[in-house]
């Protein structure tokens, strides 16, 4: 008797599970994709921040005793594509090495070959940094 009532109750829900799955699965899939894309965006942000930090460290480091030892950036301000050809002795090479370690193309970064002029600094500051 109980089995018959149970089977009648189950037969009265024709297609309800399919309708619920059709509503819930796309929403769950969108949430999963959102988590993946947010994680990638955070990875790119963290990599760019780390590359800027390592580039600043490389720019501030003295690599030799004389002032004209060739530790200057590239004259045209170009960025070398990946570590096979990027010398890690230059700032651009250091940044390219960090970017390539996270599978980000370093050639997509715009590089300014001219530093800011002292006239662009505020008059209240004694230094331009």
Contact map, one row per residue, 1 for C-alpha under 8 A:
111110000000000000000000000000000000000000000000000000000000000000000000000000000000000000000000000000000000000000000000000000000
111111000000000000000000000000000000000000000000000000000000000000000000000000000000000000000000000000000000000000000000000000000
111111100000000000000000000000000000000000000000000000000000000000000000000000000000000000000000000000000000000000000000000000000
111111110000000000000000000000000000000000000000000000000000000000000000000000000000000000000000000000000000000000000000000000000
111111111000000000000000000000000000000000000000000000000000000000000000000000000000000000000000000000000000000000000000000000000
011111111100000000000000000000000000000000000000000000000000000000000000000000000000000000000000000000000000000000000000000000000
001111111110000000000000000000000000000000000000000000000000000000000000000000000000000000000000000000000000000000000000000000000
000111111111000000000000000000000000000000000000000000000000000000000000000000000000000000000000000000000000000000000000000000000
000011111111100000000000000000000000000000000000000000000000000000000000000000000000000000000000000000000000000000000000000000000
000001111111110000000000000000000000000000000000000000000000000000000000000000000000000000000000000000000000000000000000000000000
000000111111110000000000000000000000000000000000000000000000000000000000000000000000000000000000000000000000000000000000000000000
000000011111110000000000000000000000000000000000000000000000000000000000000000000000000000000000000000000000000000000000000000000
000000001111111100000000000000000000000000000000000000000000000000000000000000000000000000000000000000000000000000000000000000000
000000000111111110000000000000000000000000000000000000000000000000000000000000000000000000000000000000000000000000000000000000000
000000000000111111100000000000000000000000000000000000000000000000000000000000000000000000000000000000000000000000000000000000000
000000000000111111110000000000000000000000000000000000000000000000000000000000000000000000000000000000000000000000000000000000000
000000000000011111111000000000000000000000000000000000000000000000000000000000000000000000000000000000000000000000000000000000000
000000000000001111111100000000000000000000000000000000000000000000000000000000000000000000000000000000000000000000000000000000000
000000000000001111111110000000000000000000000000000000000000000000000000000000000000000000000000000000000000000000000000000000000
000000000000000111111111000000000000000000000000000000000000000000000000000000000000000000000000000000000000000000000000000000000
000000000000000011111111100000000000000000000000000000000000000000000000000000000000000000000000000000000000000000000000000000000
000000000000000001111111110000000000000000000000000000000000000000000000000000000000000000000000000000000000000000000000000000000
000000000000000000111111111000000000000000000000000000000000000000000000000000000000000000000000000000000000000000000000000000000
000000000000000000011111111100000000000000000000000000000000000000000000000000000000000000000000000000000000000000000000000000000
000000000000000000001111111110000000000000000000000000000000000000000000000000000000000000000000000000000000000000000000000000000
000000000000000000000111111111000000000000000000000000000000000000000000000000000000000000000000000000000000000000000000000000000
000000000000000000000011111111100000000000000000000000000000000000000000000000000000000000000000000000000000000000000000000000000
000000000000000000000001111111110000000000000000000000000000000000000000000000000000000000000000000000000000000000000000000000000
000000000000000000000000111111111000000000000000000000000000000000000000000000000000000000000000000000000000000000000000000000000
000000000000000000000000011111111100000000000000000000000000000000000000000000000000000000000000000000000000000000000000000000000
000000000000000000000000001111111110000000000000000000000000000000000000000000000000000000000000000000000000000000000000000000000
000000000000000000000000000111111111000000000000000000000000000000000000000000000000000000000000000000000000000000000000000000000
000000000000000000000000000011111111100000000000000000000000000000000000000000000000000000000000000000000000000000000000000000000
000000000000000000000000000001111111110000000000000000000000000000000000000000000000000000000000000000000000000000000000000000000
000000000000000000000000000000111111111000000000000000000000000000000000000000000000000000000000000000000000000000000000000000000
000000000000000000000000000000011111111100000000000000000000000000000000000000000000000000000000000000000000000000000000000000000
000000000000000000000000000000001111111110000000000000000000000000000000000000000000000000000000000000000000000000000000000000000
000000000000000000000000000000000111111111000000000000000000000000000000000000000000000000000000000000000000000000000000000000000
000000000000000000000000000000000011111111100000000000000000000000000000000000000000000000000000000000000000000000000000000000000
000000000000000000000000000000000001111111110000000000000000000000000000000000000000000000000000000000000000000000000000000000000
000000000000000000000000000000000000111111111000000000000000000000000000000000000000000000000000000000000000000000000000000000000
000000000000000000000000000000000000011111111100000000000000000000000000000000000000000000000000000000000000000000000000000000000
000000000000000000000000000000000000001111111110000000000000000000000000000000000000000000000000000000000000000000000000000000000
000000000000000000000000000000000000000111111111000000000000000000000000000000000000000000000000000000010000000000000000000000000
000000000000000000000000000000000000000011111111100000000000000000000000000000000000000000000000000000000000000000000000000000000
000000000000000000000000000000000000000001111111110000000000000000000000000000000000000000000000000000000000000000000000000000000
000000000000000000000000000000000000000000111111111000000000000000000000000000000000000000000000011001000000000000000000000000000
000000000000000000000000000000000000000000011111111100000000000000000000000000000000000000000000001000000000000000000000000000000
000000000000000000000000000000000000000000001111111110000000000000000000000000000000000000000000000000000000000000000000000000000
000000000000000000000000000000000000000000000111111111000000000000000000000000000000000000000000010000000000000000000000000000000
000000000000000000000000000000000000000000000011111111100000000000000000000000000000000000000111011000000000000000000000000000000
000000000000000000000000000000000000000000000001111111110000000000000000000000000000000000000010000000000000000000000000000000000
000000000000000000000000000000000000000000000000111111111000000000000000000000000000000000000000000000000000000000000000000000000
000000000000000000000000000000000000000000000000011111111100000000000000000000000000000000000110010000000000000000000000000000000
000000000000000000000000000000000000000000000000001111111110000000000000000000000000000000110110000000000000000000000000000000000
000000000000000000000000000000000000000000000000000111111111000000000000000000000000000000100000000000000000000000000000000000000
000000000000000000000000000000000000000000000000000011111111100000000000000000000000000000000000000000000000000000000000000000000
000000000000000000000000000000000000000000000000000001111111100000000000000000000000000011100100000000000000000000000000000000000
000000000000000000000000000000000000000000000000000000111111100000000000000000000000000001100000000000000000000000000000000000000
000000000000000000000000000000000000000000000000000000011111110000000000000000000000000000000000000000000000000000000000000000000
000000000000000000000000000000000000000000000000000000001111111000000000000000000000000000000000000000000000000000000000000000000
000000000000000000000000000000000000000000000000000000000001111110000000000000000000000000000000000000000000000000000000000000000
000000000000000000000000000000000000000000000000000000000000111110000010000000000000000000000000000000000000000000000000000000000
000000000000000000000000000000000000000000000000000000000000011111101000000000000000000000000000000000000000000000000000000000000
000000000000000000000000000000000000000000000000000000000000011111101000000000000000000000000000000000000000000000000000000000000
000000000000000000000000000000000000000000000000000000000000000111111000000000000000000000000000000000000000000000000000000000000
000000000000000000000000000000000000000000000000000000000000000111111000000000000000000000000000000000000000000000000000000000000
000000000000000000000000000000000000000000000000000000000000000001111110000000000000000000000000000000000000000000000000000000000
000000000000000000000000000000000000000000000000000000000000000111111110000000000000000000000000000000000000000000000000000000000
000000000000000000000000000000000000000000000000000000000000000000011111000000000000000000000000000000000000000000000000000000000
000000000000000000000000000000000000000000000000000000000000001000011111100000000000000011000000000000000000000000000000000000000
000000000000000000000000000000000000000000000000000000000000000000000111110000000000000001000000000000000000000000000000000000000
000000000000000000000000000000000000000000000000000000000000000000000011111010000000000001110000000000000000000000000000000000000
000000000000000000000000000000000000000000000000000000000000000000000001111111000000000001010000000000000000000000000000000000000
000000000000000000000000000000000000000000000000000000000000000000000000111111000000000000000000000000000000000010000000000000000
000000000000000000000000000000000000000000000000000000000000000000000000011111000000000000000000000000000000000010000000000000000
000000000000000000000000000000000000000000000000000000000000000000000000111111100000000000000000000000000000001110000000000000000
000000000000000000000000000000000000000000000000000000000000000000000000011111110000000000010000000000000000001000000000000000000
000000000000000000000000000000000000000000000000000000000000000000000000000011111000000000011001000000000110001000000000000000000
000000000000000000000000000000000000000000000000000000000000000000000000000001111110110000011001000000000110000000000000000000000
000000000000000000000000000000000000000000000000000000000000000000000000000000111110110000000001000000001110000000000000000000000
000000000000000000000000000000000000000000000000000000000000000000000000000000011111110000000001100100001100000000000000000000000
000000000000000000000000000000000000000000000000000000000000000000000000000000011111111100001001100100000000000000000000000000000
000000000000000000000000000000000000000000000000000000000000000000000000000000000111110000000000000000000000000000000000000000000
000000000000000000000000000000000000000000000000000000000000000000000000000000011111111000000000000000000000000000000000000000000
000000000000000000000000000000000000000000000000000000000000000000000000000000011111111100011101100000000000000000000000000000000
000000000000000000000000000000000000000000000000000000000000000000000000000000000010111111001100000000000000000000000000000000000
000000000000000000000000000000000000000000000000000000000000000000000000000000000010011111111100100000000000000000000000000000000
000000000000000000000000000000000000000000000000000000000100000000000010000000000000001111101100000000000000000000000000000000000
000000000000000000000000000000000000000000000000000000000110000000000011110000000000001111111100000000000000000000000000000000000
000000000000000000000000000000000000000000000000000000110110000000000000100000000000000111111110000000000000000000000000000000000
000000000000000000000000000000000000000000000000000000100000000000000000110001110000010101111111000000000000000000000000000000000
000000000000000000000000000000000000000000000000000000000000000000000000000000110010011111111111100000000000000000000000000000000
000000000000000000000000000000000000000000000000001001100100000000000000000000000000011111111111110000000000000000000000000000000
000000000000000000000000000000000000000000000000001101100000000000000000000000000000000000111111111000000100000000000000000000000
000000000000000000000000000000000000000000000000001000000000000000000000000000111110010000011111111100000100000000000000000000000
000000000000000000000000000000000000000000000000000000000000000000000000000000000110010100001111111110000000000000000000000000000
000000000000000000000000000000000000000000000010011001000000000000000000000000000000000000000111111111000000000000000000000000000
000000000000000000000000000000000000000000000011001000000000000000000000000000000000000000000011111111111100000000000000000000000
000000000000000000000000000000000000000000000000000000000000000000000000000000000110000000000001111111111100000000000000000000000
000000000000000000000000000000000000000000000000000000000000000000000000000000000000000000000000111111110000000000000000000000000
000000000000000000000000000000000000000000000010000000000000000000000000000000000000000000000000011111110000000000000000000000000
000000000000000000000000000000000000000000000000000000000000000000000000000000000000000000000000001111111000000000000000000000000
000000000000000000000000000000000000000000010000000000000000000000000000000000000000000000000000001111111100000000000000000000000
000000000000000000000000000000000000000000000000000000000000000000000000000000001100000000000000001100111111000000000000000000000
000000000000000000000000000000000000000000000000000000000000000000000000000000111100000000000011001100011111100000000000000000000
000000000000000000000000000000000000000000000000000000000000000000000000000000111000000000000000000000001111110000000000000000000
000000000000000000000000000000000000000000000000000000000000000000000000000000000000000000000000000000001111110000000000000000000
000000000000000000000000000000000000000000000000000000000000000000000000000000000000000000000000000000000111111000000000000000000
000000000000000000000000000000000000000000000000000000000000000000000000000000000000000000000000000000000011111100000000000000000
000000000000000000000000000000000000000000000000000000000000000000000000000011100000000000000000000000000000111110000000000000000
000000000000000000000000000000000000000000000000000000000000000000000000000010000000000000000000000000000000011111100000000000000
000000000000000000000000000000000000000000000000000000000000000000000000001110000000000000000000000000000000001111100000000000000
000000000000000000000000000000000000000000000000000000000000000000000000000000000000000000000000000000000000000111110000000000000
000000000000000000000000000000000000000000000000000000000000000000000000000000000000000000000000000000000000000111111000000000000
000000000000000000000000000000000000000000000000000000000000000000000000000000000000000000000000000000000000000001111101000000000
000000000000000000000000000000000000000000000000000000000000000000000000000000000000000000000000000000000000000000111111100000000
000000000000000000000000000000000000000000000000000000000000000000000000000000000000000000000000000000000000000000011111100000010
000000000000000000000000000000000000000000000000000000000000000000000000000000000000000000000000000000000000000000001111110000000
000000000000000000000000000000000000000000000000000000000000000000000000000000000000000000000000000000000000000000011111110000000
000000000000000000000000000000000000000000000000000000000000000000000000000000000000000000000000000000000000000000001111111010110
000000000000000000000000000000000000000000000000000000000000000000000000000000000000000000000000000000000000000000000011111110010
000000000000000000000000000000000000000000000000000000000000000000000000000000000000000000000000000000000000000000000000111111000
000000000000000000000000000000000000000000000000000000000000000000000000000000000000000000000000000000000000000000000000011111000
000000000000000000000000000000000000000000000000000000000000000000000000000000000000000000000000000000000000000000000000111111110
000000000000000000000000000000000000000000000000000000000000000000000000000000000000000000000000000000000000000000000000001111110
000000000000000000000000000000000000000000000000000000000000000000000000000000000000000000000000000000000000000000000000100011111
000000000000000000000000000000000000000000000000000000000000000000000000000000000000000000000000000000000000000000000100110011111
000000000000000000000000000000000000000000000000000000000000000000000000000000000000000000000000000000000000000000000000000000111
